[in-house]
């Protein structure tokens, strides 16, 4: 058993089963504090690591909004959960020729992992680091990116039992860690459409994620700006146990080896939009639709034309992975938020007046 596992087992033995949200939070805190999880030698790969085009297009999407909003200065350019800093580095390079953008923008990375902060500092040495979004100064318009951030925040799980909906808990015995149902009735937390779901059904809530979304919406409403949230999940509430673990680029048991695998859950984009209701929500669009509308095909071919044949093949394969319905194109979605009088973002439909 892992050191974290032993500590959690002792706590459960002393006080009883813990909510899935608590278990997930403990595992994620240990996991990200002790490693660089990205790339071939890690556990998973995100869109910015697949190819430079992703970060470039996100950067130009933000710069276009900034230009159409009247080029406000200063602006706070923020990334939540920036991984190795690859997205921000590609974004910053792509916007270098946008007149005035770099002079107006101050870079802020919200990251708690010491190992990832070190990687980010190599790629974006002029950034400022924060543990939480509320540490970023709230004195200017906000330009924010969150790519695969919300899926890694702890979730609550409710399970339908013969007696109604109950908190899903994590227990431990000689067999190891396992899920079980709590005793407190929680039917009031489940949408009416799911009230009579089949026994064993799971409904997920993401209070940590909606709290961050609410803060983003509040900042955008007060100061103006825009946010782009890209993640995997569903457009609205859904039933299903989406808690998953990934280790060495393969799925693993989320209750085996606590703290040694990445734990994630699908994002409910409608819940994020409701939480950020003080801002204007656009979408969600699928990631494939967003990147296609922003010109990923043309940009990929422009890069491929200057590359060696093997490099060009990798570029095209990376783009196919980002936009393909059989890869990341449909499961991953993008939600945009804007505040104040900021215009409709590129690629998103104009809202009816």
C-alpha positions in Angstrom: 0.0 0.0 0.0 1.2 3.5 -0.7 2.1 5.9 2.1 -1.0 8.0 1.3 -3.1 4.8 1.2 -1.9 3.8 4.7 -2.8 7.2 6.1 -6.3 7.2 4.5 -6.9 3.6 5.7 -6.0 4.7 9.3 -8.4 7.6 9.0 -11.2 5.5 7.7 -10.6 2.9 10.5 -10.9 5.7 13.1 -13.8 7.8 11.7 -15.5 5.7 9.1 -15.8 5.9 5.3 -15.0 9.2 3.7 -16.8 10.9 0.8 -15.5 10.3 -2.7 -14.7 14.1 -2.9 -12.4 13.9 0.1 -10.7 10.8 -1.2 -10.2 12.4 -4.6 -8.8 15.6 -3.2 -6.3 13.8 -1.0 -5.1 11.6 -3.9 -4.8 14.5 -6.4 -2.9 16.7 -3.9 -0.3 14.0 -3.4 -0.2 13.1 -7.0 0.5 16.5 -8.4 2.9 17.5 -5.6 5.2 14.6 -6.3 5.7 14.3 -10.1 5.5 15.7 -13.6 2.6 13.6 -14.9 2.8 14.7 -18.6 4.3 13.2 -21.7 5.5 9.8 -22.7 7.3 9.2 -19.5 4.3 10.3 -17.4 0.7 9.2 -17.2 -1.2 11.3 -19.8 -0.9 13.9 -22.6 -3.0 17.1 -23.0 -3.8 19.0 -26.2 -1.0 21.5 -26.0 1.5 18.7 -25.8 0.1 17.1 -28.9 1.0 20.1 -31.1 1.8 23.7 -31.0 -1.2 24.6 -33.1 -3.6 24.3 -30.2 -1.9 26.9 -28.1 -1.4 29.2 -31.0 -5.0 29.2 -31.9 -6.1 29.8 -28.3 -3.7 32.8 -28.2 -5.0 34.3 -31.3 -8.6 33.7 -30.2 -7.9 35.8 -27.1 -6.0 38.4 -28.9 -8.8 38.8 -31.4 -11.3 39.4 -28.6 -8.9 41.9 -27.0 -8.6 43.8 -30.2 -12.4 43.9 -30.8 -12.9 45.0 -27.2 -10.9 48.2 -27.8 -7.4 47.0 -26.7 -7.8 47.6 -23.0 -4.6 48.0 -21.0 -3.6 46.4 -18.7 -5.1 43.0 -18.9 -4.5 39.9 -16.7 -3.6 36.9 -18.8 -4.3 33.8 -16.7 -4.0 30.1 -17.1 -5.5 27.6 -14.6 -3.6 24.4 -14.3 -1.0 25.2 -16.9 0.7 21.8 -17.0 4.3 22.3 -18.3 3.6 25.8 -19.5 3.4 24.6 -23.1 0.0 26.2 -23.9 1.0 29.6 -22.5 4.4 29.5 -24.3 2.8 28.7 -27.6 0.1 31.3 -27.0 2.6 34.0 -26.1 4.8 33.3 -29.2 1.7 33.3 -31.5 0.6 36.7 -30.2 3.9 38.4 -30.5 2.9 40.2 -33.7 -0.4 41.5 -32.3 0.4 45.2 -31.8 0.2 46.2 -28.1 -1.0 42.9 -26.8 2.2 41.9 -25.0 2.7 45.3 -23.6 -0.9 45.2 -22.1 -0.8 41.7 -20.8 0.7 40.5 -17.5 1.0 36.7 -17.3 -0.3 34.7 -14.3 -0.2 30.9 -13.8 -2.3 29.3 -11.2 -0.5 26.1 -10.1 0.2 24.3 -6.8 2.6 21.6 -8.0 6.3 22.5 -7.3 7.5 20.1 -10.1 5.2 21.6 -12.7 6.0 25.2 -11.6 9.7 24.4 -12.3 8.7 23.2 -15.8 6.5 26.2 -16.4 9.3 28.6 -15.4 11.6 27.2 -18.1 9.0 28.0 -20.8 7.3 31.1 -19.4 10.0 32.7 -17.1 8.3 36.1 -17.0 5.0 34.8 -15.5 3.8 35.2 -11.9 2.6 32.1 -9.9 -0.4 31.7 -7.6 -1.9 28.9 -5.7 -5.5 30.0 -6.4 -7.3 32.3 -8.8 -8.3 34.7 -5.9 -4.6 35.5 -5.5 -4.5 37.0 -9.0 -5.0 40.8 -8.8 -8.6 41.8 -9.7 -7.8 45.2 -11.0 -8.1 44.8 -14.8 -9.9 42.8 -17.5 -9.3 39.1 -17.3 -8.2 36.8 -20.2 -8.3 33.3 -18.9 -7.7 29.8 -20.2 -8.5 26.6 -18.4 -7.6 23.5 -20.5 -8.2 20.2 -18.7 -8.4 21.9 -15.4 -12.0 21.3 -14.2 -11.9 17.6 -14.8 -9.1 17.3 -12.2 -11.1 19.0 -9.4 -12.8 16.8 -6.7 -16.4 15.7 -7.3 -19.2 14.4 -5.1 -20.9 11.3 -6.2 -24.5 10.3 -5.2 -25.6 6.8 -5.7 -29.3 5.6 -6.0 -30.0 3.0 -3.3 -33.2 1.2 -2.5 -33.9 3.9 0.1 -33.1 6.8 -2.2 -30.0 8.9 -3.1 -27.0 8.7 -0.8 -23.5 10.1 -0.8 -21.0 7.6 -2.4 -18.3 7.0 0.2 -14.9 5.3 0.2 -14.3 2.5 2.7 -11.4 0.2 3.4 -11.0 -3.3 4.7 -8.7 -6.3 4.1 -9.6 -6.3 0.4 -8.5 -2.6 0.0 -10.4 0.6 -0.8 -13.9 0.3 -2.2 -17.0 2.5 -2.8 -20.1 2.2 -0.6 -23.3 4.2 0.1 -23.6 6.6 3.0 -26.6 6.9 5.3 -27.7 10.5 4.9 -30.7 11.1 2.4 -29.6 13.5 -0.4 -32.5 13.2 -2.8 -32.8 17.0 -2.8 -29.5 17.3 -4.6 -30.6 15.3 -7.6 -32.4 16.8 -10.6 -36.1 15.8 -10.7 -35.5 14.0 -14.0 -33.2 11.6 -12.3 -35.1 11.2 -9.0 -36.4 7.7 -9.9 -33.3 6.4 -11.7 -32.5 2.7 -11.4 -30.8 1.5 -8.3 -27.0 1.7 -8.6 -27.2 4.9 -10.8 -24.6 7.5 -10.0 -25.1 11.3 -10.2 -22.1 13.6 -9.9 -21.8 17.1 -8.5 -18.7 19.3 -8.8 -18.8 22.0 -6.1 -15.1 22.8 -6.4 -15.5 23.4 -10.1 -18.7 25.5 -9.9 -17.0 27.6 -7.2 -14.1 28.4 -9.6 -16.6 29.1 -12.4 -18.6 31.5 -10.2 -15.4 33.4 -9.4 -14.5 33.7 -13.1 -18.0 34.9 -13.9 -17.9 37.5 -11.1 -14.5 38.8 -12.3 -15.6 39.0 -15.9 -18.8 40.9 -14.9 -16.9 43.4 -12.8 -13.9 44.0 -15.0 -14.7 42.7 -18.4 -12.7 40.1 -20.3 -13.1 36.6 -21.6 -12.4 33.0 -20.5 -12.1 29.8 -22.5 -12.7 26.5 -20.7 -11.8 23.3 -22.7 -12.3 19.9 -21.1 -14.0 16.6 -21.6 -17.5 16.0 -20.5 -21.1 16.5 -21.3 -23.2 19.5 -22.3 -25.6 19.1 -19.4 -26.5 17.0 -16.4 -26.1 13.2 -16.9 -26.1 10.0 -15.0 -23.0 7.8 -14.8 -19.9 7.1 -12.8 -17.2 9.0 -14.7 -14.5 8.9 -12.0 -11.4 7.4 -13.6 -7.8 6.9 -13.0 -5.0 7.0 -15.6 -1.5 5.7 -15.0 1.2 5.2 -17.7 -1.3 6.2 -20.4 -3.8 3.4 -19.5 -6.9 3.3 -17.4 -6.5 2.1 -13.8 -8.6 1.3 -10.8 -9.2 4.7 -9.0 -9.2 2.9 -5.6 -5.9 1.1 -6.1 -2.6 2.8 -5.2 -4.1 6.1 -3.8 -2.0 9.1 -5.0 -0.1 7.2 -7.7 -2.5 7.8 -10.6 -4.3 10.8 -12.1 -7.9 11.0 -11.0 -10.5 12.8 -13.2 -14.2 13.1 -13.9 -16.3 14.4 -16.7 -17.3 18.1 -16.6 -20.9 19.3 -16.7 -20.6 22.4 -18.9 -24.2 23.5 -18.1 -23.3 23.5 -14.4 -20.3 25.7 -15.1 -22.3 28.1 -17.2 -25.0 28.4 -14.5 -22.3 29.0 -11.8 -20.8 31.8 -14.0 -24.2 33.3 -14.6 -22.9 36.9 -13.9 -21.0 36.6 -17.2 -22.3 35.7 -20.6 -21.9 32.1 -21.6 -21.2 30.9 -25.2 -21.5 27.3 -26.2 -20.3 24.7 -25.5 -18.9 23.7 -28.8 -17.1 20.5 -29.5 -13.3 21.0 -29.5 -13.3 19.8 -33.1 -15.8 22.5 -34.1 -13.9 25.2 -32.3 -10.4 24.4 -33.7 -11.8 23.8 -37.2 -13.5 27.2 -37.2 -10.3 28.9 -36.0 -8.4 27.5 -38.9 -6.5 24.5 -37.5 -6.4 22.8 -41.0 -4.8 25.8 -42.7 -2.3 26.4 -39.9 -1.3 22.7 -39.8 -0.7 22.6 -43.6 1.4 25.9 -43.4 3.6 24.2 -40.8 3.7 21.0 -42.7 4.9 22.7 -45.9 8.0 23.9 -44.1 8.7 20.6 -42.2 10.5 17.4 -43.1 8.1 14.6 -44.3 8.2 12.8 -40.9 7.5 16.0 -39.1 4.7 16.9 -41.4 3.1 13.5 -40.8 3.3 14.1 -37.0 1.7 17.5 -37.4 -1.2 16.1 -39.4 -1.6 13.2 -37.0 -1.7 15.6 -34.1 -4.4 17.7 -35.7 -6.5 14.6 -36.5 -6.3 13.6 -32.9 -7.4 17.1 -31.7 -10.4 17.4 -34.0 -11.4 13.8 -34.9 -14.7 12.5 -33.6 -13.0 9.2 -32.9 -10.3 11.0 -30.8 -10.7 14.2 -28.8 -12.9 16.2 -31.2 -16.3 15.3 -29.8 -15.7 14.3 -26.2 -13.8 17.5 -25.5 -15.8 20.7 -25.5 -15.2 24.4 -25.2 -17.2 26.9 -23.2 -16.5 30.6 -23.6 -17.4 33.3 -21.0 -17.4 37.0 -21.6 -18.0 40.0 -19.3 -19.2 43.5 -19.7 -19.6 44.8 -23.2 -17.0 42.3 -24.6 -18.0 41.0 -28.1 -19.0 37.5 -29.1 -15.9 35.3 -29.3 -14.7 33.9 -32.7 -16.2 30.5 -33.6 -19.1 30.8 -31.3 -22.6 31.7 -32.6 -23.9 35.2 -31.9 -26.4 35.3 -29.2 -30.0 36.4 -30.0 -30.6 39.9 -28.9 
